Amino acid sequence: MNLPAPYQERLLRDEPLGRYTAARLGGAADGVYIARESAVELALVMQAAWSQGVPVRVLGGGANVLISDAGFRGLVVINDVTDIHFGDWHERRNVAAAAGVGLTVLARKCQSRGLSGLEWATSVPGTVGGAVVNNAGAHGSDIAANLIEAVVLDEQRGAVILSRDELAYGYRTSALKSRSDRRFVVLLAQFALTADDPAAILARMESFIAHRKRTQPPGASLGSIFKNPPGDYAGRLIEQAGLKGYRIGGAEISTVHANFFINTGGATARDYLALIRHAQARVQALYGVELELEVELVGDW
Ligand SMILES: Cc1cc2nc3c(=O)[nH]c(=O)nc-3n(C[C@H](O)[C@H](O)[C@H](O)COP(=O)(O)OP(=O)(O)OC[C@H]3O[C@@H](n4cnc5c(N)ncnc54)[C@H](O)[C@@H]3O)c2cc1C
């Protein structure tokens, strides 16, 4: 694969992907490019891959993907473009964030300017881009609650501005997430916020952080593995099935929160997936509930 001249020399070949994911799992990609400069750089690299027919996958924080031990045949683009602009548009207090901005960083910058709305995102790993695709959320809110629009580069349509309605958000899903071709990249998202006392915003963020520390385990994981089934909690069902602490190889169902699966150090992606399938099978057999994956499987399985 050939990238435009200034970028080609920064292409990493046969690069292990584990270091770019929160679970620290995954084999190598044929190529990895880390976009750090601008949305233009990101767009040019994506377009180069598309025009050459190279399979390409964008990752933000890798906090919601389980990458196979076989890795990814093609190009993985790590989005580390992190511009943030504050301003008043559409008669609202707004922030426009490049898709590579970390959710926690964005929440903190908004707090320090007395802008409320993204408190829930503090301590949620990953980037704005991943959150826009997944409709990440916590503490009763989600990215859809404040999003006005996202700028998306689409292989077929070029750069398009998609409104919140067009993104068709649902619980941890969106019109982008359900696209199997993945031939798009989120470049930027704009959020409407409301003015509030920075100290009050900080207090809410701190209570969310404290709640997370009380209820969620440390260690390499992907957060919640399964979506909560309607009216219930995936973690409750897995715990009731007696699976807390259950291990396959180096992958373990957390003893703190049964919807978190920990890479205890020596896990492979295969161990991790076997643990996922085991939990799904036990919960289905015992309670007749089909647990749907929240995390995404990427690569050759
Ligand atoms: C400890 C822990 C706690 C977590 N807690 C929560 C929580 O409370 N709530 C919650 O919702 N999630 C949670 N998660 C999951 C994760 O934080 C979210 O899903 C987050 O939105 C993932 O963002 P990311 O940048 O890491 O996405 P990635 O994992 O890098 O990518 C996810 C998907 O988005 C696509 N993507 C990423 N960036 C772009 C882009 N710019 N353009 C196009 N496609 C893109 C990828 O190709 C992939 O399909 C947690 C994860 C961990 C590890």
PDBQT file of the ligand as one rigid body, heavy atoms in Angstrom, charges set to zero:
ROOT
HETATM    1  C1  LIG A 401     -12.612  -0.084  31.365  1.00  0.00    +0.000 C 
HETATM    2  C2  LIG A 401     -13.617   0.269  30.295  1.00  0.00    +0.000 A 
HETATM    3  C3  LIG A 401     -14.800   0.890  30.663  1.00  0.00    +0.000 A 
HETATM    4  C4  LIG A 401     -15.750   1.208  29.688  1.00  0.00    +0.000 A 
HETATM    5  N1  LIG A 401     -16.894   1.842  30.073  1.00  0.00    +0.000 NA
HETATM    6  C5  LIG A 401     -17.802   2.184  29.136  1.00  0.00    +0.000 A 
HETATM    7  C6  LIG A 401     -18.998   2.876  29.488  1.00  0.00    +0.000 A 
HETATM    8  O1  LIG A 401     -19.224   3.206  30.635  1.00  0.00    +0.000 OA
HETATM    9  N2  LIG A 401     -19.869   3.172  28.499  1.00  0.00    +0.000 N 
HETATM   10  C7  LIG A 401     -19.639   2.844  27.190  1.00  0.00    +0.000 A 
HETATM   11  O2  LIG A 401     -20.472   3.156  26.333  1.00  0.00    +0.000 OA
HETATM   12  N3  LIG A 401     -18.518   2.203  26.832  1.00  0.00    +0.000 NA
HETATM   13  C8  LIG A 401     -17.609   1.864  27.752  1.00  0.00    +0.000 A 
HETATM   14  N4  LIG A 401     -16.462   1.218  27.382  1.00  0.00    +0.000 N 
HETATM   15  C9  LIG A 401     -16.260   0.912  25.966  1.00  0.00    +0.000 C 
HETATM   16  C10 LIG A 401     -15.551   2.047  25.204  1.00  0.00    +0.000 C 
HETATM   17  O3  LIG A 401     -14.990   2.965  26.097  1.00  0.00    +0.000 OA
HETATM   18  C11 LIG A 401     -16.522   2.767  24.276  1.00  0.00    +0.000 C 
HETATM   19  O4  LIG A 401     -17.150   1.864  23.406  1.00  0.00    +0.000 OA
HETATM   20  C12 LIG A 401     -15.795   3.839  23.426  1.00  0.00    +0.000 C 
HETATM   21  O5  LIG A 401     -16.759   4.588  22.736  1.00  0.00    +0.000 OA
HETATM   22  C13 LIG A 401     -14.839   3.213  22.442  1.00  0.00    +0.000 C 
HETATM   23  O6  LIG A 401     -14.142   4.261  21.795  1.00  0.00    +0.000 OA
HETATM   24  P1  LIG A 401     -12.779   3.947  21.047  1.00  0.00    +0.000 P 
HETATM   25  O7  LIG A 401     -12.266   5.204  20.502  1.00  0.00    +0.000 OA
HETATM   26  O8  LIG A 401     -11.869   3.181  21.947  1.00  0.00    +0.000 OA
HETATM   27  O9  LIG A 401     -13.307   2.994  19.894  1.00  0.00    +0.000 OA
HETATM   28  P2  LIG A 401     -12.542   1.776  19.234  1.00  0.00    +0.000 P 
HETATM   29  O10 LIG A 401     -12.628   0.590  20.146  1.00  0.00    +0.000 OA
HETATM   30  O11 LIG A 401     -11.206   2.197  18.768  1.00  0.00    +0.000 OA
HETATM   31  O12 LIG A 401     -13.506   1.537  17.973  1.00  0.00    +0.000 OA
HETATM   32  C14 LIG A 401     -14.840   1.136  18.163  1.00  0.00    +0.000 C 
HETATM   33  C15 LIG A 401     -15.553   1.135  16.803  1.00  0.00    +0.000 C 
HETATM   34  O13 LIG A 401     -15.622   2.460  16.333  1.00  0.00    +0.000 OA
HETATM   35  C16 LIG A 401     -14.926   2.581  15.084  1.00  0.00    +0.000 C 
HETATM   36  N5  LIG A 401     -14.261   3.888  15.092  1.00  0.00    +0.000 N 
HETATM   37  C17 LIG A 401     -13.484   4.432  16.058  1.00  0.00    +0.000 A 
HETATM   38  N6  LIG A 401     -13.119   5.685  15.721  1.00  0.00    +0.000 NA
HETATM   39  C18 LIG A 401     -13.668   5.920  14.495  1.00  0.00    +0.000 A 
HETATM   40  C19 LIG A 401     -13.643   7.013  13.598  1.00  0.00    +0.000 A 
HETATM   41  N7  LIG A 401     -13.005   8.152  13.866  1.00  0.00    +0.000 N 
HETATM   42  N8  LIG A 401     -14.318   6.887  12.419  1.00  0.00    +0.000 NA
HETATM   43  C20 LIG A 401     -14.982   5.748  12.098  1.00  0.00    +0.000 A 
HETATM   44  N9  LIG A 401     -15.038   4.677  12.907  1.00  0.00    +0.000 NA
HETATM   45  C21 LIG A 401     -14.388   4.768  14.101  1.00  0.00    +0.000 A 
HETATM   46  C22 LIG A 401     -13.952   1.419  15.046  1.00  0.00    +0.000 C 
HETATM   47  O14 LIG A 401     -13.601   1.064  13.718  1.00  0.00    +0.000 OA
HETATM   48  C23 LIG A 401     -14.791   0.355  15.730  1.00  0.00    +0.000 C 
HETATM   49  O15 LIG A 401     -15.731  -0.155  14.821  1.00  0.00    +0.000 OA
HETATM   50  C24 LIG A 401     -15.500   0.900  28.332  1.00  0.00    +0.000 A 
HETATM   51  C25 LIG A 401     -14.296   0.292  27.958  1.00  0.00    +0.000 A 
HETATM   52  C26 LIG A 401     -13.347  -0.010  28.939  1.00  0.00    +0.000 A 
HETATM   53  C27 LIG A 401     -12.054  -0.630  28.507  1.00  0.00    +0.000 C 
ENDROOT
TORSDOF 0
